[in-house]
Amino acid sequence: MAKNKSYEKELAFQADRRKATTEFIKLASDLWYDKSIETVLFKNQVIDKNVSDIINLHEYAGEFVQKPVSIFDSVEILRAINDIKLPPSKLDIGKLTYEYHSDSNDYSNVKSFVIDKLKNANETEKIQPKDVVLYGFGRIGRLLARELMAKTGKGTQMRLRAIVTRGEITEEILEKRANLLRIDSVHGKFNGTVDIDSKNKALLINGTTVHIISASKPEDIDYTKYSINNALIIDNTGAYRDKTELSRHLKSKGASKVLLTAPGKEVPNIVHGVNHTEYDPDTTNIFSAASCTTNAITPVLKVVEDSLGIRKGHLETIHAYTNDQNLVDNMHSKYRRGRAAGLNMVITETGAGKAVAKALPELEGKLTSNAIRVPVPNGSLAILNLETKNKTSLSAINTILKKYALEGNLVEQIKYSLSKEMVSSDIIGTSAPSIYDSKATIVNSTGKNIILYIWYDNEYGYSHQVIRLAKYISKVRRFTYY
């Protein structure tokens, strides 16, 4: 009989928890669509998530901070946020819930706590929406389109207005491009609607018009014909890499800034969170978001350099195959890349070791690097073998990385993994560019040689870094409590 009562209590608790989670989802959606307030749970997105997703995120959050993070507390926090006046914001409910339990004795109720923590929100400058054009519509371009459209909300930040491609735009071509956006073999279905408007040569994404413009030269485009002005051009073609070539975009009518989604020459190479504030978007017109590998390793290298100092090191990236490799054996301009990507591990070069120095000059000449392309379509791993100036231990280095993942300027960039079972497919869809595998770290007996394993979704995680940088360039960064 006692066992039966215990089981009934478990059922009742699960029902109450799922009911609270349903309210959590509604509150999070209302805040986003009515007030342009985006909520996350320790960097994990909660918009368009189901009940089980939200419950699992709370389980992870509790394990991460080593204290229970209750859905019931999170709902109370969301209610309080909904009751006060805030500008467009991005708020971490996990962080707020955790802090409420830590500081609860200082506040009479949840609402007074929330008001105090977010008291600076209304001091932020009002932002002006920014028109965005995607120049190219490949792997990164389509992920950027997905994220930009999923997060349009009331259009208070970045507005995707057009996509530039080459070749004739027919109804058949529009439908093919629409379908590539609707469904992706790696990232699954787009959580939205994609239709075509063949008469106006446009895609209707979530009911919003996105013009498809055909052009072979950037300077030939007049964006103002489409009521696009002062636009940020995100070049994801890789065709233009230096300052002279990228400046061609600025000759287009209606364009004002350029962001390259690849390493660039003679332009600032930015890893958002590390060196983006060194360049003023009022005076700099062309930016590079560097590479996916550079974005994966630089945040962690900064933490190690600031905390322990780095004498020297070697980077080996185990990288998913990419579109520049051959599907079957054939001629290729690069050595080894001509062999079938789905059948071979392929040693090739990477410039990530040198590229880090563009964001962290103190590491100039200290890192060597190489790469191995492997037969997976997405999901990569960087192995950092570092000699440090100061001694550390396994627990100490993990504590350092966990601290930076929880607070400070790199919380968007570093995700701290607690899993003993992580494999490459598990990290697909992670918005952080660096996923620190705490269970794989090695520290030798001297305490001055450490080997760190950094996972990264080389498509999705990198795309989020591009968007973070795009928001900085466009000056549409909201108030954040993160």
Secondary structure, DSSP 4 states (H G I P E B T S, - for coil): -HHHHHHHHHHHHHHHHHHHHHHHHHHHHHHHHHH-EEEEETTEE-TT--HHHHHHHHHHHHHHHTS---HHHHHHHHHHHHHS---SEEEEHHHHHHHHHHHGGG-SSHHHHHHHHTTTGGGSPPP--EEEEEE--SHHHHHHHHHHHHT-TTTSSEEEEEEEESS---HHHHHHHHHHHHEETTTEE-SS-EEEETTTTEEEETTEEEEEEE-SSGGG-BGGGGT--SEEEEE-SSS--BHHHHGGGGGSBTEEEEEESS--BSS-B--TTTTGGGS-TTT--EEE---HHHHHHHHHHHHHHHHT-EEEEEEEEEEE--TTS-SSS---SSSSTTS-TTT--EEE---HHHHHHHH-GGGTTTEEEEEEEES-SS-EEEEEEEEESS---HHHHHHHHHHHHHSSTTTTTEEEE--SS--GGGGTT--SSEEEETTT-EE-TTSSEEEEEEEE-TTHHHHHHHHHHHHHHHT-PPEEE-
